[in-house]
Amino acid sequence: MTFGRVQQSDGVPKRVLVLGYARTGSTLLSEIINLHERVLCLFEPLRVAESNRIDYISALKDLNECRFNYLFETIDEDGLATPKKGFFLHVISDTLALSDGKVNFTELTNECNNSETVLVIKTIRLNFKWETRKFFHQNPHFKIIHLFRDPRGILSSRSDTAELINKTGLHSICDIISKDVQYGLSIRRKLPQNRYLLTSYEALIYSPINVTKKVYNTANLQITDHILHKVYNLTRSNTTIIGGYNSSLPRNGTTNVLRWQKTLSNKNLNKLISNLNCRYLINLAYKEDFQQL
């Protein structure tokens, strides 16, 4: 197969939305998906839509149709595009991204339209609302991989811990995530099998191979032993995959999962668990199989 050429096929386009929240591990999960050579991953394109006052659903429709103009500052006569600040993508072809940071816009569009390419959209900006449900019902080829985290882990990974606790900001975060998770589980029962996958950062770290297999299965991606080996190293050691923005800071996953035990005071923990939705997420985050819910 030659990269950069559109496959003449009637195949259904492959689209995956990685839906996460700040400090929940969505970049790590995207890195894991990026290990596959046929993934074209857009990192936070809705951030650009937001700054350009484009509503999220309109932005998703554009991305679904491989219309990427709003993600770039300029596109010159040679088809070379300069990305807007805050937007990054994982390249699957050496001819797509150039050394000066520009992108071959024609190549990008061709790859998106290639029936073998899986377009992955990673965002922490999208809540499940009525418009979102309507969009996904109208686009049955779209898959959702929904990632959340034990709120104690979210709290311990942020620099504004005291402010979040004192102003009940974390309670609001728990309320939003809890409602999204419950909504996601409710629509999963109405959707065809394998269109919605719920998982947690804790599940990803404690069972990286098992979760990766489920993620790849949902995204219709073939997994290899080579990919699984990289996943194990990425989640178990202090190393990371290098690839432009796509790289997170070096991490030891199991240490991060339990970091809250050393950093959060009993007073802050008691304030957190006083919220019903925070307790719901804490109990849910360590489930072994979310598909049984």
N, C-alpha and C positions, 0 to 999 in steps of 0.2 A: 504494500500500500504506500502511495506517495503522499506525504503531508503537503497541505496547501492546495490540494485540488478537491473540487466538489465531486462527490460520488454521485453518479447518475442513478438515483434510486428513489423509489416511492416510500422509503422507510419513514416511520413516524419520528419526528424530532424528539431528541432526548433532553429533557430539562429537569434540573434538580434545584430546589431551594433549600439551602442550609440555613435554618432559622435558629438563631441563638440570642443571647443577651450579653451585656457587658460582663466580662470576667467569668464566662461560663465555659471557655475552652473551644469556642467556635473556630478560632484560627488554627488550633491544633487539629481539629477534625477536618478542616479544609485542607491542611497539609497532607493528611492521610489520604484523602480523596485525590489530591494532586499527584500522588505517587503513580497513578495510572497515566499512561502516555496519551490517551484519547480524551482526557479531561481538559476543558477550557474553563478556567475558574475566574469569575469576576469577584473581586474583593470589595465589598461595600459600595456597589454602584448606586444604591439608594441614598447614600450620603451625598453624592453629587446631585442626585435628583432633588433632595431636600434643599440644598444650597441654591438650586436653580428654580425653586418653587414649583417643581413638578410633582404632582401627587404620586404616591407609591404605586398605585394600581396602573396608572398610565405608564409609569416607568417600567413596570413588569411586562406590560403589553409590548412596549418597544423592545425590550430585551428578548422576549419570546420570539419576536419577528426579526431578530438580529439587526435592529436599528440602534446603532451605538453612538450616533452623532453627539448627543448631549454629554457624553463622557469625555469629550476631547475639546481642548481649547481651540485648536486649528487643525485643518486638514489641507495640506498643500496640493499643488497641481500634480505632484508625483504620487499622491495617495498616502503620504506620510503624515501621521497624526500625532499631536502632542497631548498626552493625557492631562486632564484637569487634576488639580491638587486633591489628594486623598483617594484617588482611584488607582488600583493596581490589578493586574491580571497575571495568571499563570500561563506561560506560553507553551505551546505544544509543537512549535516549529521553529527552527533556527532562523528562518527568514521572516518571522512575524514581528519580533522585537529587535530593534537596532541598538547599537552600543550607546547612542546618544539619548536613549530613553524614549525615542519615538516608536510608533507602532505602524506597521504596514496595514493600513485600514482595509484595503481590498483583501489581503490575506486573512485578516481577522474575520471579516464578513463571510468569506468562503469557508473558513474553518467552522464557524457557527452554523452555517447551512449544510455542512457535511453531515450526512445521515449517520456516520459513525462517531461523530463528536458528541460528547456529553457536556452540555453547557451547565455549569454549576454556578449558582448565584448565592454568595455568602452575605448575610446581613444580620445586624442586631437591631434593626430599626422597624421591623414589621410586626405588628400585633395581629392576631386573628380577629377580624371583624367581618361584618356581613359582606362587604365588597370583596374581601379576600376569598371567602367561601364561594361566592359567585364566580370569581375569576378562575378558581381551580376546578369548579364544576364545568366551566366552559372550555377548559384546556386539560383534558384527561391525560395528556402525556406528561404533565407536570407532576413531579414527585416532591414530597416534603420530608426532610430529615430534621427533626426538631430536637434541639439540645438544651438541657437545663442543668442546674447544679444545686447542690446543697447550699442554701443561703448562708450558712456559716462559712463556707468556702468563699462565696462571693464577698462577704464582709471582710474576711481576713486578707483578701487579695487587693483591697482598695486602700488608698491613702487617706480617705475621708471617713474612716470608721466612726469616729466620735460624732461627726456631724450627721451621718446617716442614722445612728442610733438615737441621738438626742432629738432630732427632728422627725423621727419615725419614717425616715426615707426608705429604710429597708423594708418596713411593713408594706409600703406602697409597691416596692419592687416585688415582694412576695405575692401581693394581691394580683399584680399584672401577670406574672409568670404562672401562678396557680390557675388563673382563669384561662390563660392560653393553653396550658397543658390539658385541662379538663375539656376545653373546646376541641382541641386536637384529637383527644381520645373519642369524643362524641362523633366527630365527622369521620374518623377512621372506620367506624362501624357502618357508615353509609357509603363509603368509597370502595372501589374494587380493591382486592387484596394487594398489598405491597405498594400502595400509593403514599402511605404515611408511616414514618418510623419515628418513634419516640425513644430517646436514650438520654443518659445523663453523663456528665463529666466523670463521675465516680465509676460508673459502669465501664466507660471507655478506658480508664486507668487500671482498674482491677481486672478487667477481662478484655484487653485490647484486641486480641485475635478474634474472639467471638463477636465483639461489636463491629469490628472492621468487616467481617464476613457479612453481617447483616446490612451494613451501610452499602457495601459494594453490590449486594444482591438487590437492594432497593434501587440503586442507581443503574442497574443493568450493566455492571462492569465485571469483567472477568478478573479474578484475583489469582495471584501466583505466590509461590513460596518466597520469591525474592521480595515482593511487596510486604508480605507478612513479617519477614525478617526486619525490614526497615521500620515497620510499625512497632515491633517489639523494642527496637533500639530507641525509637523516637519517644516512646512512653515510659521506658524503664531506666534510661540513662541520662546523663547530663549533656547529651549531644542533641543536635537538631539538624533538620534538613536545610541545606542552604539553597536559596533560589530567589534572590531579590527580596521583595517585601514579604513573600510567602513564609518566611522564616519567623518563628516566634523566638523569644529568648530561650537559652538553654534551660532545661527543666529536669527535675526528677519528679515524675508524676505522683508516685505514692507519697512522697514528702509533701507535695502541694495539697493533696487531698486531706491530709491530717494537720495541716499547718494551723488551722483555727484552734486546735487544742492548746497550742503554745502561745498564740497571739491574742485570743479573745478572753476578756475577764469574765468571771461568773456573772457579774452584774450585767454586762452586755449580752451574754448568752441568755440570761433570764428574760431580758427585754425582748430578745428575738423570738424565743419560743412562746412568749405570751400571745403571739399572733397565730391564729388558727391556720392561715394559709402558709406561713413559714413552717409550722409543724408538719403540714401536709407534704410539702416539698422535701423536708428532711427525711421523712419516712419513705417517700417515693424514690429518692435518689439512689438508694442502695438495693432496690429490687433487682433480682437476677434476670427476670424476663418481663419486659414491659408489654409484650404482645399478649400476655394473659390477662391484662387489666380490662 
